Amino acid sequence: MNSGFLLIDKEQDWTSFDVVKKIRNILQIKKVGHIGTLDPFATGLLIILFNKATSFSRYIIDFDKEYIVKSQFDFMTDTADITGKIISQDNNPRIISKQEFELQIPNILQINKQIPPKYSAVKVNGEKAYKMAYKGKDIILPERDIDVISFDLLDYNYPYFTWKAKVAKGTYIRTLTEQIASLFNKTACTIELRRSKIADFNVDNALKISDITQETELISPDHLLYKMNHLTLTSHEEKKFINGQNFTTNHKDYSLVRVYNNNNIFIGLASINNGIFQARRVIHE
C-alpha cells in the first residue's frame, strides 16, 4: 500500500518538517504531509500522511487534541515556552497551594477565547507570525474561539504544575498556560509539552523515527475517517466509481461517506444526493 498514514512519536528538537523529510527519505515516498504541527521543543504524536492520503487532511484537521504539560509559575518568555527570552519574572512570589489551584479548574474549563502567541505559524497577510516576530516586526493577532474540553491536574509542586488537557482545534497550549496563571494574577511558562492524542489516536501506539525502515507498513487511510459512515459497492458500481462516473443508487443520502468494494477494501470517498452517487476521492492502487 502506497497511500496511508503512520503515527509518529516526535522527539524533542525535531521540527515537524524534519520528521516528514526523514521519513520521506527512508520510505522513498515523495508525497508526504502531516497533521498538527508540533514546536521543536515539544514531543509526542504526529500523524504522517502519504500519497493520496494527504488529500484527507481537510477531513481530520479539526480533530480534538490532548496534551500533557508541565508549567512553571512566576516568569514569562517572549515565546511563551522555555526556549524563549525571559521578559517578566517575580522574585518574591505569592505561593499558590494545590487546593487553591484546584478551585480554579472550573474556571480553566470556561476559557473560550485566546490570542495566539506571536511566535506561531498563524499567518498575517500571508506571512507566518513567527517569521515576522524574528524580524522584530510588530504583530497584532486576532482573538480566536477555543475550547478546553477537559482538564486534569496530574501533579502539583509549586511553582510547577503538570496537567493534561483535551482541547479543540486552534488552541495554543503555551498561551493556555499563561491564561491559567492569570486566574491567580500571576505569570507562568510552559516548560514541557507532549501531545498524547489526536482524536482517538494515541501516542502509545506511535513509532519512533528510529523504528522506521523501508519495510514499515502504512496504516490504511480509511482508519483516519473512522467516524464517517461507510457503505459497500457491487462490482458493477465499483467500476463506475473508480472511473469517476456518477450513477443512481438506493443508498440514503450522505454528504460524505467511506466507500468499500465487495472484498472490503477501501476505495475512496463519495457523496450521495437525491439518489445520485458521486465520487469525491478515489483510492485505487
C-alpha positions in Angstrom: 0.0 0.0 0.0 1.5 3.3 -1.1 -1.2 5.5 0.4 -1.8 5.6 4.1 -0.5 7.1 7.3 1.8 6.5 10.3 1.6 7.6 13.9 4.9 9.0 14.9 6.2 10.0 18.4 8.2 13.1 17.6 11.3 13.6 19.7 12.5 16.9 21.2 14.5 19.3 19.0 13.0 17.9 15.8 10.7 20.2 13.7 7.6 18.6 12.2 9.2 19.1 8.8 12.4 17.3 10.0 10.2 14.3 10.7 8.5 14.5 7.3 11.8 14.8 5.5 13.4 11.9 7.4 10.5 9.6 6.8 10.3 10.6 3.1 13.9 9.6 2.7 13.6 6.3 4.5 10.5 5.1 2.7 11.3 6.8 -0.6 7.9 8.3 -1.0 7.8 11.8 -2.5 4.3 12.9 -1.4 4.3 13.2 2.4 2.5 15.5 4.7 1.5 15.8 8.4 -1.4 16.8 10.6 -0.8 19.0 13.6 2.5 20.9 13.7 4.5 20.5 16.9 7.1 23.0 18.1 10.7 21.7 18.2 10.8 21.7 22.0 7.6 19.7 22.1 7.3 15.9 21.8 4.5 13.5 21.0 2.0 12.5 18.4 2.3 13.5 14.7 0.1 11.9 12.0 2.2 11.5 8.8 0.2 11.1 5.6 1.4 9.5 2.4 0.4 9.9 -1.3 -3.4 10.0 -1.8 -4.0 10.0 2.0 -2.6 13.6 2.1 -5.9 14.7 0.5 -7.7 13.6 3.6 -6.1 16.2 5.8 -9.0 18.5 5.3 -11.3 16.0 6.9 -9.2 15.4 10.0 -7.6 18.7 10.7 -10.4 19.6 13.1 -9.8 16.6 15.4 -9.5 17.4 19.1 -6.0 17.0 20.6 -4.8 16.0 24.1 -1.6 17.3 25.7 0.4 16.6 28.8 2.1 19.8 30.0 4.5 20.9 32.7 4.2 24.6 33.5 6.1 26.9 35.9 4.7 29.9 37.7 6.3 33.3 38.2 8.0 34.0 34.9 7.2 34.6 31.2 9.2 34.4 28.0 8.7 36.1 24.6 7.9 32.7 23.0 5.7 31.5 25.9 7.9 28.5 26.4 11.2 27.5 28.0 13.1 28.2 24.8 12.4 31.9 24.8 13.9 35.0 26.4 12.6 35.9 29.9 10.5 39.1 29.7 9.0 39.0 33.2 10.0 37.4 36.5 8.5 37.5 40.0 11.4 37.1 42.5 9.1 37.4 45.6 6.0 35.4 44.5 2.9 34.6 46.5 2.7 30.8 46.8 -0.4 29.1 45.4 -1.5 26.0 47.2 -2.7 22.9 45.4 -6.2 23.4 46.9 -6.3 26.9 45.6 -5.3 25.8 42.2 -7.9 23.0 42.1 -10.6 25.5 43.0 -9.9 27.3 39.7 -10.3 24.2 37.5 -13.9 25.0 36.7 -12.7 28.5 35.5 -10.0 26.9 33.4 -12.7 24.9 31.6 -14.6 28.1 30.9 -11.6 29.7 29.0 -13.0 30.1 25.5 -11.0 33.0 23.9 -7.4 33.2 23.1 -4.9 35.4 21.2 -2.3 33.1 19.7 1.4 33.7 20.6 3.3 35.9 18.1 5.8 33.0 17.8 3.3 30.8 16.0 2.5 29.6 12.5 -0.6 31.8 12.3 -0.4 33.8 9.1 -0.6 37.6 9.0 -1.1 39.0 5.5 0.3 35.7 4.1 3.4 35.6 6.3 3.8 33.4 9.3 3.7 35.3 12.6 6.9 33.7 14.0 8.9 34.8 10.9 7.7 38.4 11.4 8.5 38.1 15.2 12.0 37.0 14.5 12.4 40.1 12.2 11.3 42.3 15.1 8.1 43.3 13.3 5.0 44.4 15.4 2.3 41.8 15.2 -1.3 42.1 16.1 -3.1 38.7 16.0 -6.8 38.5 16.3 -8.5 36.8 19.2 -10.0 33.4 18.4 -12.5 31.0 19.9 -11.1 28.0 21.7 -12.5 25.1 23.8 -10.9 23.4 26.8 -12.9 20.2 26.7 -11.3 18.5 29.7 -8.6 19.4 32.3 -6.8 17.2 34.9 -4.2 18.3 37.3 -1.6 15.4 37.3 1.0 16.8 39.7 1.5 19.9 41.8 4.6 21.1 43.5 4.7 24.9 43.5 5.9 26.6 41.3 5.4 23.6 39.0 2.1 22.2 37.9 1.7 19.3 35.5 -1.6 18.9 33.7 -3.5 17.1 31.0 -6.0 18.8 28.7 -8.1 17.9 25.8 -8.6 20.9 23.5 -10.3 21.8 20.3 -8.5 22.9 17.1 -6.6 26.1 17.2 -5.8 26.1 21.0 -2.3 27.1 21.8 -1.1 25.3 24.9 1.7 27.8 25.6 -0.9 30.6 25.7 -3.2 28.5 27.8 -0.5 28.2 30.4 -0.4 32.0 30.6 -4.2 32.2 30.8 -4.3 29.7 33.7 -1.7 31.8 35.6 -3.7 35.0 35.0 -6.6 33.4 37.0 -4.2 33.8 40.0 -2.9 37.2 38.9 0.4 35.5 38.1 2.6 34.7 35.2 3.7 31.2 34.0 5.6 29.5 31.3 5.3 26.1 29.5 8.5 24.1 30.2 7.5 20.7 28.9 4.8 19.9 26.2 3.8 16.5 24.9 0.9 15.7 22.6 -0.6 12.4 23.8 -3.6 12.1 21.5 -5.2 13.3 18.3 -8.9 12.3 18.4 -8.6 8.6 19.4 -5.1 8.1 18.1 -2.8 7.6 21.0 1.0 8.3 21.1 1.3 4.9 23.0 0.7 3.3 19.6 3.1 5.5 17.7 6.5 4.7 16.2 9.8 6.5 16.9 11.8 7.7 13.9 14.4 5.1 14.7 11.7 2.4 14.3 11.0 3.3 10.6 12.5 1.1 7.9 11.8 0.5 4.3 9.7 -2.4 5.3 7.4 -0.3 7.6 3.8 -0.9 6.5 1.4 2.1 6.3 -1.9 2.1 8.0 -4.9 2.1 5.6 -6.1 5.7 5.2 -9.7 4.8 6.0 -8.7 4.4 9.6 -8.3 8.2 9.7 -12.0 8.5 8.8 -13.3 6.1 11.4 -16.1 8.5 12.5 -17.5 8.6 9.0 -20.3 6.4 7.7 -19.4 3.7 5.2 -21.0 1.5 2.5 -20.1 -1.3 0.1 -20.4 -1.2 -3.6 -21.2 -4.0 -6.0 -18.6 -4.9 -8.7 -20.5 -3.0 -11.3 -20.8 0.1 -9.1 -17.1 -0.1 -8.2 -16.1 0.1 -11.8 -18.2 3.3 -12.3 -16.8 4.8 -9.0 -13.2 4.2 -10.0 -13.8 5.8 -13.4 -15.4 8.8 -11.7 -18.8 8.2 -13.2 -22.0 9.3 -11.4 -24.7 6.7 -11.0 -28.1 6.3 -9.4 -28.3 4.3 -6.1 -30.8 3.2 -3.5 -28.4 4.2 -0.7 -29.5 7.0 1.5 -28.0 10.5 1.1 -24.6 11.3 2.6 -22.6 14.5 2.3 -19.5 12.3 2.6 -19.2 8.5 3.1 -16.4 6.0 3.0 -16.6 3.5 0.1 -15.5 -0.1 0.1 -15.6 -2.8 -2.6 -17.2 -6.2 -2.1 -13.8 -7.5 -0.9 -14.0 -5.0 2.0 -11.1 -2.9 0.5 -11.3 0.8 1.0 -11.5 2.6 -2.4 -12.4 6.2 -1.6 -14.9 8.7 -0.6 -18.2 9.7 -2.2 -21.3 11.8 -1.7 -24.9 10.8 -2.4 -27.5 13.5 -3.1 -31.1 12.6 -4.1 -30.0 9.1 -5.1 -27.1 10.3 -7.3 -23.8 8.7 -6.3 -20.7 10.9 -6.9 -17.1 10.0 -6.4 -15.2 12.6 -4.2 -11.8 10.9 -3.7 -10.8 7.7 -5.4 -8.1 5.5 -3.7 -7.3 2.7 -6.1 -3.9 1.0 -6.1 
